[in-house]
Amino acid sequence: MNGLDILIAFGGGIFGAAIGALAAFEFVGLLVIAMTVAQITTGSATDFIDFPFGMFGPHTGGFAAGVAATAWAAKRGKLASGRDITAGLSGLGAYDVLLVGGVFGALGYVIAWGLNQFALPSGSPWTDTVALTVVISGFITRLAFGKTGLLGKPDTGIRRCYPPQDKCWMPYHSRIPQLSVLGLGIGLLAGYLGLKFGANGALLAFGISASSLIFLHFNTQVPVSHHIALPAALAAIASHSLLWAALTGIICALIGELVSRLFLIHGDTHIDPPAMTIALMTSLINILAMIGFFALVPLW
C-alpha cells in the first residue's frame, strides 16, 4: 500500500460515484472480459488485473464508492432512495456526494489491503477479499448514512424472510424454482469456462455476468448472476467436475436471495447480496481445499 495508490482509488471513487454504482460495476465486467481474452489469447498474464480488481475494483473506485455516495445523497435529501444504485450522481450537481465516493474509494483500498495481510499457508487469499471489502463497505455505509440498522426494518405486516414478491430484490427471480434453474444453467456454463481456461475462465465467467447487467438500464429483466458464475467456475476448477459447478451454482443462487432478505430489501441503503455470496462461497471452497477435498484455485 502506498499514498499514490490511495489517491488513485480516491479519484476512481469520485468517478464511480459520478457515473453510478451499477454502471461502474458494469465497466469492471467489460474490463475483465478484455483482460481475460487477452490472457487466454497470448497465454501470458498481465498486470492489468490491478485496475479492474485494484484501484477501480468493485471495492474501491467503482461500485462500493457509488453505493456510499448514493446513500449520502439520499441522507442529504438529494436522492429519493439510498438504494438507487442505477443513479448517475454527477447529475445532482453536488460535489459533496462525489467526495463521499472518493473517500469510500480510498477506504475500500485500505480495507482490502488489510484483509490481504492474512493468507492461507500456501500464500493464497483465504477468501475473495474484493467481495468481502464490498460487504464491509456496505455495512459501514448503512451504519453511517442509513436509519434502518444493519438488518433493516421490515414494513408492518411483512415477514423478513417471506416478503411478497414485489418487495424482493429481483422479483422476477426471487422464488426457489426459478433460482434453482438459473443456478443450474449459469453454473454449468461458468463451470465449462473454468474447466476450459482455468482461472482465466473463472474471471471470464464473472466478467460476462457482470457486464450483462448493462441490459438492466434498458429495462430488460436479465438475471443478476456474477455471484453464481464465479464460485461455480472455481468449484469446477477445484473439483475437475461440472457436477460440482452445477451444485455450487444452485447454492449460490439461493444464498444470494437469502442474503437479500436478511440485509438488503428491508434497509434504506444497499448491502450487496452477490458480494456477500461470493465471499461466503469462496471461503467455503478454500476451506474444502485446505482439508484436501478440493484443489486450491488462486485467481491472482
C-alpha positions as a Python dict, from the first residue, in 0.01 Angstrom:
ca = {
    (1, 'M'): (0, 0, 0),
    (2, 'N'): (123, 349, -82),
    (3, 'G'): (-10, 702, -97),
    (4, 'L'): (-19, 707, -477),
    (5, 'D'): (-249, 405, -495),
    (6, 'I'): (-479, 556, -233),
    (7, 'L'): (-500, 877, -436),
    (8, 'I'): (-586, 677, -748),
    (9, 'A'): (-856, 490, -556),
    (10, 'F'): (-989, 824, -430),
    (11, 'G'): (-1010, 952, -786),
    (12, 'G'): (-1173, 631, -900),
    (13, 'G'): (-1426, 666, -620),
    (14, 'I'): (-1524, 1010, -745),
    (15, 'F'): (-1566, 871, -1096),
    (16, 'G'): (-1762, 571, -969),
    (17, 'A'): (-1999, 798, -781),
    (18, 'A'): (-2035, 1026, -1083),
    (19, 'I'): (-2147, 750, -1320),
    (20, 'G'): (-2331, 548, -1055),
    (21, 'A'): (-2256, 226, -868),
    (22, 'L'): (-2412, -14, -1116),
    (23, 'A'): (-2254, 149, -1421),
    (24, 'A'): (-1914, 139, -1251),
    (25, 'F'): (-1956, -233, -1185),
    (26, 'E'): (-2057, -296, -1545),
    (27, 'F'): (-1735, -126, -1655),
    (28, 'V'): (-1546, -370, -1434),
    (29, 'G'): (-1715, -657, -1616),
    (30, 'L'): (-1612, -520, -1956),
    (31, 'L'): (-1254, -463, -1840),
    (32, 'V'): (-1232, -817, -1702),
    (33, 'I'): (-1356, -963, -2032),
    (34, 'A'): (-1091, -766, -2223),
    (35, 'M'): (-819, -873, -1980),
    (36, 'T'): (-905, -1242, -1977),
    (37, 'V'): (-946, -1265, -2354),
    (38, 'A'): (-600, -1110, -2392),
    (39, 'Q'): (-452, -1351, -2139),
    (40, 'I'): (-618, -1654, -2297),
    (41, 'T'): (-509, -1547, -2645),
    (42, 'T'): (-148, -1466, -2558),
    (43, 'G'): (-103, -1732, -2293),
    (44, 'S'): (61, -1487, -2054),
    (45, 'A'): (-59, -1296, -1752),
    (46, 'T'): (-86, -919, -1739),
    (47, 'D'): (-64, -666, -1459),
    (48, 'F'): (-382, -505, -1595),
    (49, 'I'): (-572, -705, -1332),
    (50, 'D'): (-460, -438, -1084),
    (51, 'F'): (-709, -199, -1243),
    (52, 'P'): (-1046, -387, -1255),
    (53, 'F'): (-970, -558, -924),
    (54, 'G'): (-749, -287, -777),
    (55, 'M'): (-778, 90, -798),
    (56, 'F'): (-1106, 76, -993),
    (57, 'G'): (-1230, -250, -850),
    (58, 'P'): (-1583, -304, -718),
    (59, 'H'): (-1446, -249, -367),
    (60, 'T'): (-1263, 78, -430),
    (61, 'G'): (-1316, 331, -705),
    (62, 'G'): (-1626, 176, -851),
    (63, 'F'): (-1926, 1, -709),
    (64, 'A'): (-1874, 40, -333),
    (65, 'A'): (-1789, 408, -372),
    (66, 'G'): (-2106, 460, -573),
    (67, 'V'): (-2312, 278, -310),
    (68, 'A'): (-2180, 506, -35),
    (69, 'A'): (-2230, 821, -241),
    (70, 'T'): (-2587, 715, -322),
    (71, 'A'): (-2664, 663, 47),
    (72, 'W'): (-2514, 1003, 134),
    (73, 'A'): (-2715, 1175, -140),
    (74, 'A'): (-3036, 1023, -2),
    (75, 'K'): (-2944, 1123, 352),
    (76, 'R'): (-2897, 1482, 232),
    (77, 'G'): (-3234, 1476, 55),
    (78, 'K'): (-3080, 1492, -292),
    (79, 'L'): (-3197, 1147, -398),
    (80, 'A'): (-3524, 968, -329),
    (81, 'S'): (-3371, 634, -229),
    (82, 'G'): (-3039, 535, -80),
    (83, 'R'): (-3067, 203, -266),
    (84, 'D'): (-3091, 355, -615),
    (85, 'I'): (-2758, 220, -741),
    (86, 'T'): (-2858, 285, -1103),
    (87, 'A'): (-2847, 662, -1050),
    (88, 'G'): (-2557, 855, -1206),
    (89, 'L'): (-2480, 1107, -935),
    (90, 'S'): (-2299, 1369, -1138),
    (91, 'G'): (-2642, 1495, -1241),
    (92, 'L'): (-2710, 1609, -885),
    (93, 'G'): (-2455, 1886, -917),
    (94, 'A'): (-2338, 1814, -562),
    (95, 'Y'): (-1963, 1799, -507),
    (96, 'D'): (-2004, 1659, -154),
    (97, 'V'): (-2170, 1347, -296),
    (98, 'L'): (-1876, 1290, -528),
    (99, 'L'): (-1627, 1347, -246),
    (100, 'V'): (-1800, 1081, -35),
    (101, 'G'): (-1746, 845, -328),
    (102, 'G'): (-1378, 937, -328),
    (103, 'V'): (-1343, 879, 47),
    (104, 'F'): (-1505, 536, 22),
    (105, 'G'): (-1291, 451, -278),
    (106, 'A'): (-980, 514, -70),
    (107, 'L'): (-1134, 339, 232),
    (108, 'G'): (-1208, 31, 26),
    (109, 'Y'): (-847, 17, -88),
    (110, 'V'): (-726, 29, 273),
    (111, 'I'): (-975, -237, 388),
    (112, 'A'): (-874, -472, 106),
    (113, 'W'): (-507, -417, 185),
    (114, 'G'): (-573, -513, 547),
    (115, 'L'): (-765, -826, 450),
    (116, 'N'): (-488, -930, 212),
    (117, 'Q'): (-239, -936, 500),
    (118, 'F'): (-400, -1262, 608),
    (119, 'A'): (-337, -1557, 380),
    (120, 'L'): (-355, -1935, 378),
    (121, 'P'): (-35, -2132, 448),
    (122, 'S'): (4, -2164, 71),
    (123, 'G'): (13, -1785, 44),
    (124, 'S'): (-321, -1765, -138),
    (125, 'P'): (-602, -1536, -12),
    (126, 'W'): (-836, -1704, 235),
    (127, 'T'): (-1142, -1554, 69),
    (128, 'D'): (-1232, -1320, -215),
    (129, 'T'): (-1108, -1007, -43),
    (130, 'V'): (-1258, -782, -313),
    (131, 'A'): (-1606, -917, -244),
    (132, 'L'): (-1559, -910, 133),
    (133, 'T'): (-1445, -547, 113),
    (134, 'V'): (-1764, -460, -78),
    (135, 'V'): (-1963, -618, 206),
    (136, 'I'): (-1771, -435, 480),
    (137, 'S'): (-1800, -105, 293),
    (138, 'G'): (-2175, -164, 260),
    (139, 'F'): (-2203, -226, 633),
    (140, 'I'): (-2014, 96, 708),
    (141, 'T'): (-2236, 286, 465),
    (142, 'R'): (-2554, 154, 628),
    (143, 'L'): (-2437, 238, 979),
    (144, 'A'): (-2306, 581, 880),
    (145, 'F'): (-2580, 704, 649),
    (146, 'G'): (-2881, 477, 697),
    (147, 'K'): (-3160, 485, 952),
    (148, 'T'): (-3281, 124, 945),
    (149, 'G'): (-2993, -54, 1120),
    (150, 'L'): (-2772, -324, 978),
    (151, 'L'): (-3054, -574, 915),
    (152, 'G'): (-3314, -317, 813),
    (153, 'K'): (-3670, -284, 939),
    (154, 'P'): (-3946, -482, 765),
    (155, 'D'): (-4266, -288, 695),
    (156, 'T'): (-4562, -365, 916),
    (157, 'G'): (-4717, -698, 828),
    (158, 'I'): (-4421, -820, 620),
    (159, 'R'): (-4210, -1111, 743),
    (160, 'R'): (-3838, -1062, 698),
    (161, 'C'): (-3762, -1380, 506),
    (162, 'Y'): (-4101, -1421, 338),
    (163, 'P'): (-4177, -1087, 170),
    (164, 'P'): (-4432, -1051, -110),
    (165, 'Q'): (-4271, -1096, -448),
    (166, 'D'): (-4290, -728, -541),
    (167, 'K'): (-4078, -642, -235),
    (168, 'C'): (-3800, -884, -328),
    (169, 'W'): (-3454, -786, -451),
    (170, 'M'): (-3508, -906, -810),
    (171, 'P'): (-3878, -1000, -819),
    (172, 'Y'): (-3858, -1198, -1143),
    (173, 'H'): (-3604, -1440, -998),
    (174, 'S'): (-3695, -1447, -632),
    (175, 'R'): (-3854, -1791, -595),
    (176, 'I'): (-3680, -2125, -545),
    (177, 'P'): (-3778, -2298, -874),
    (178, 'Q'): (-3662, -2006, -1089),
    (179, 'L'): (-3348, -1955, -882),
    (180, 'S'): (-3260, -2324, -899),
    (181, 'V'): (-3288, -2339, -1276),
    (182, 'L'): (-3084, -2020, -1317),
    (183, 'G'): (-2820, -2151, -1079),
    (184, 'L'): (-2804, -2480, -1266),
    (185, 'G'): (-2768, -2326, -1612),
    (186, 'I'): (-2527, -2049, -1517),
    (187, 'G'): (-2328, -2288, -1301),
    (188, 'L'): (-2283, -2531, -1590),
    (189, 'L'): (-2179, -2259, -1834),
    (190, 'A'): (-1938, -2097, -1587),
    (191, 'G'): (-1805, -2439, -1494),
    (192, 'Y'): (-1728, -2511, -1858),
    (193, 'L'): (-1531, -2186, -1886),
    (194, 'G'): (-1341, -2273, -1571),
    (195, 'L'): (-1253, -2623, -1691),
    (196, 'K'): (-1158, -2493, -2037),
    (197, 'F'): (-947, -2193, -1940),
    (198, 'G'): (-866, -2234, -1572),
    (199, 'A'): (-852, -1921, -1356),
    (200, 'N'): (-891, -1707, -1669),
    (201, 'G'): (-1215, -1892, -1740),
    (202, 'A'): (-1346, -1817, -1390),
    (203, 'L'): (-1268, -1449, -1435),
    (204, 'L'): (-1424, -1454, -1783),
    (205, 'A'): (-1744, -1605, -1640),
    (206, 'F'): (-1751, -1327, -1381),
    (207, 'G'): (-1688, -1060, -1646),
    (208, 'I'): (-1965, -1184, -1875),
    (209, 'S'): (-2215, -1195, -1589),
    (210, 'A'): (-2113, -853, -1457),
    (211, 'S'): (-2130, -682, -1796),
    (212, 'S'): (-2470, -839, -1872),
    (213, 'L'): (-2616, -605, -1610),
    (214, 'I'): (-2586, -329, -1869),
    (215, 'F'): (-2921, -451, -2001),
    (216, 'L'): (-3089, -355, -1673),
    (217, 'H'): (-3055, 6, -1785),
    (218, 'F'): (-3279, -80, -2081),
    (219, 'N'): (-3544, -239, -1856),
    (220, 'T'): (-3453, -589, -1977),
    (221, 'Q'): (-3508, -838, -1698),
    (222, 'V'): (-3169, -1008, -1707),
    (223, 'P'): (-3059, -1210, -1403),
    (224, 'V'): (-2800, -1089, -1157),
    (225, 'S'): (-2562, -1380, -1188),
    (226, 'H'): (-2197, -1293, -1116),
    (227, 'H'): (-2231, -1440, -765),
    (228, 'I'): (-2336, -1765, -931),
    (229, 'A'): (-2081, -1769, -1212),
    (230, 'L'): (-1757, -1703, -1023),
    (231, 'P'): (-1794, -1959, -740),
    (232, 'A'): (-1933, -2219, -981),
    (233, 'A'): (-1632, -2180, -1210),
    (234, 'L'): (-1396, -2203, -912),
    (235, 'A'): (-1574, -2518, -791),
    (236, 'A'): (-1537, -2673, -1136),
    (237, 'I'): (-1164, -2598, -1146),
    (238, 'A'): (-1109, -2722, -791),
    (239, 'S'): (-1307, -3044, -837),
    (240, 'H'): (-1250, -3105, -1211),
    (241, 'S'): (-1624, -3165, -1235),
    (242, 'L'): (-1918, -2988, -1396),
    (243, 'L'): (-2147, -3151, -1141),
    (244, 'W'): (-1987, -2953, -859),
    (245, 'A'): (-2020, -2639, -1070),
    (246, 'A'): (-2391, -2704, -1116),
    (247, 'L'): (-2447, -2771, -746),
    (248, 'T'): (-2245, -2463, -648),
    (249, 'G'): (-2444, -2253, -893),
    (250, 'I'): (-2775, -2359, -738),
    (251, 'I'): (-2647, -2299, -384),
    (252, 'C'): (-2514, -1953, -477),
    (253, 'A'): (-2844, -1852, -637),
    (254, 'L'): (-3032, -1948, -320),
    (255, 'I'): (-2780, -1787, -84),
    (256, 'G'): (-2791, -1462, -280),
    (257, 'E'): (-3168, -1443, -239),
    (258, 'L'): (-3149, -1527, 132),
    (259, 'V'): (-2885, -1259, 192),
    (260, 'S'): (-3103, -1005, 12),
    (261, 'R'): (-3388, -1078, 251),
    (262, 'L'): (-3165, -1058, 556),
    (263, 'F'): (-2969, -742, 474),
    (264, 'L'): (-3095, -557, 168),
    (265, 'I'): (-3466, -532, 99),
    (266, 'H'): (-3571, -405, 443),
    (267, 'G'): (-3291, -146, 459),
    (268, 'D'): (-3253, 204, 322),
    (269, 'T'): (-2902, 163, 175),
    (270, 'H'): (-2751, -104, -47),
    (271, 'I'): (-2576, -404, 105),
    (272, 'D'): (-2476, -625, -185),
    (273, 'P'): (-2611, -984, -189),
    (274, 'P'): (-2377, -1101, -470),
    (275, 'A'): (-2064, -975, -293),
    (276, 'M'): (-2163, -1148, 30),
    (277, 'T'): (-2241, -1470, -156),
    (278, 'I'): (-1906, -1467, -336),
    (279, 'A'): (-1719, -1402, -10),
    (280, 'L'): (-1901, -1686, 168),
    (281, 'M'): (-1867, -1940, -112),
    (282, 'T'): (-1503, -1870, -198),
    (283, 'S'): (-1423, -1908, 172),
    (284, 'L'): (-1605, -2242, 175),
    (285, 'I'): (-1423, -2362, -137),
    (286, 'N'): (-1090, -2262, 21),
    (287, 'I'): (-1179, -2448, 343),
    (288, 'L'): (-1261, -2760, 142),
    (289, 'A'): (-929, -2719, -38),
    (290, 'M'): (-742, -2690, 292),
    (291, 'I'): (-880, -3024, 412),
    (292, 'G'): (-797, -3188, 81),
    (293, 'F'): (-1149, -3215, -61),
    (294, 'F'): (-1079, -2968, -344),
    (295, 'A'): (-769, -2828, -506),
    (296, 'L'): (-685, -2464, -423),
    (297, 'V'): (-759, -2220, -706),
    (298, 'P'): (-560, -1895, -692),
    (299, 'L'): (-714, -1619, -903),
    (300, 'W'): (-444, -1354, -858),
}
